[in-house]
């Protein structure tokens, strides 16, 4: 199985560096049962090249005492890859790019093993 967990800041920082306007969420729906909460939302932003960045997200969050203790996020990797390839990053974020590329490779591996 190809799965890797990343702390939220480590995953989000290199995305934010490519944006001139950060992602603004628009909630489509929120669903809860027991300790599981699922949020389906659209995110829109403006990239540093002036083009729009839009994506759809689905977050699965495990709650305990009113706090998120675990989260799994799904999103459109084609949209993210387009943003990633268009906008250059600093050397520090370049290291994060390597981690994201590893994550996307592992995610693709997991998807193929699960769906094919």
Secondary structure, DSSP 8 states (H G I E B T S, - for coil): -------HHHHHHHHHTTEEEEEEEEEEEEEEETTEEEEEEEEEEEETTS-EEEEEEEEEEEEETTEEEEEEEEE-HHHHHHHHHHS---HHHHHHHHHHHHHHHHHHHHHHHHH-
